């Protein structure tokens, strides 16, 4: 068993779900849910071509956690779009994520984001 195993030997489904990133498409928007961090982003990175097909907007409002690795992934996706002459916009940016963006000096790159109300 892994480090998510409880003392009783049973795994906490709630804990596992919090540690994962999930996504769904709605038109031209990709809605990210859960936690986007170094432990969870590999699945999204590996499936990015399918996940991002036809996507112009990534809605991050349902992310419970984003660490510096998760932010790096968002930056990489944005840069990949720019290199292809496309626009990728982030919506639903929380105050916490906005603070991380500011701490890393990425306001110019991610300047089109829309903050949560």
Protein Blocks (a to p, Z undefined) as FASTA:
>chain_A
ZZkbcfkopacfklmmmmpccdddehjaccdehjddfklmmmmmmmmmmmmgopabdcfk
lpcbdcfklmmmmmmmmmmmmmnopacddehiafklmmmmmmnopmmmmmmpccdZZ
